[in-house]
Amino acid sequence: MEEKDKEKLEEKVKDIKEERRPWRPSGLTDIPKRFLDSNYVYRFCSATDVNMQKKQSERWEVDKDVLPKMIKAGYNYVPTLNDGRGVDGTLKIRELILMRMRKDDAEERAKYFRNLDNARLKALEGKVKTEDKEFRKRSYVKHAEINERE
């Protein structure tokens, strides 16, 4: 590589690093996307035994791939025994642990909850219509009574 090409490349890299990104609040659970597998969806879950059993029965699995990738890339998250974090390859932040689910399972799950929400919404709409009819009847009766008195 020529010296000029090398300088241009270094300049581009510098521009990318200095590029201003819009402000947003930082989060303890933010993970750079380059460490995540695109075939999965990720979320942090409470690491209690009951919750872990529930999540695993819903096809969530504990992720053991992200942390080694982060450490290999020089990311500044290195768990040790002294800080109380596990060294088993899982990414833990306080009482949360990183879990993942295959995208096709996640889509099925989302569809299930959408259908459940739609059913609840239809039931609520039915209840509102019924109450509205009853309210209109009562209002009509009261209005008729007032007119009779006058």
ZITA-V742404 format. One record per backbone hydrogen bond with DSSP energy under -0.5 kcal/mol. NH is the residue of the N-H (numbers start at 1). CO is the residue of the C=O. Records with the same first field share a line. If there is no record, write none. Layout:
NH = CO ; CO
This chain:
6 = 2
7 = 3
8 = 4
9 = 5
10 = 6
11 = 7
12 = 8
13 = 9
14 = 10
15 = 11
16 = 12
17 = 13
18 = 14
19 = 15 ; 16
30 = 27
35 = 32
36 = 33
40 = 37
41 = 101
43 = 99
45 = 97
47 = 95
52 = 48
53 = 49
54 = 50
55 = 51
56 = 52
57 = 53
58 = 54 ; 55
59 = 56
60 = 55
61 = 100
63 = 98
67 = 89
69 = 65
70 = 66
71 = 67
72 = 68
73 = 69
74 = 71
75 = 70
77 = 75
78 = 76
79 = 77
84 = 81
85 = 80
91 = 63
92 = 90
93 = 96
96 = 93
97 = 45
98 = 91
99 = 43
100 = 61
101 = 41
103 = 39
106 = 102
107 = 103
108 = 104
109 = 105
110 = 106
111 = 107
112 = 108
113 = 109
114 = 110
115 = 111
116 = 112
117 = 113
118 = 114
119 = 115
120 = 116
121 = 117
122 = 118
123 = 119
124 = 120
125 = 121
126 = 122
127 = 123
128 = 124
129 = 125
130 = 126
131 = 127
132 = 128
133 = 129
134 = 130
135 = 131
136 = 132
137 = 133
138 = 134
139 = 135
140 = 136
141 = 137
142 = 138
143 = 139
144 = 140
145 = 141
146 = 142
147 = 143
148 = 144
149 = 145
150 = 146
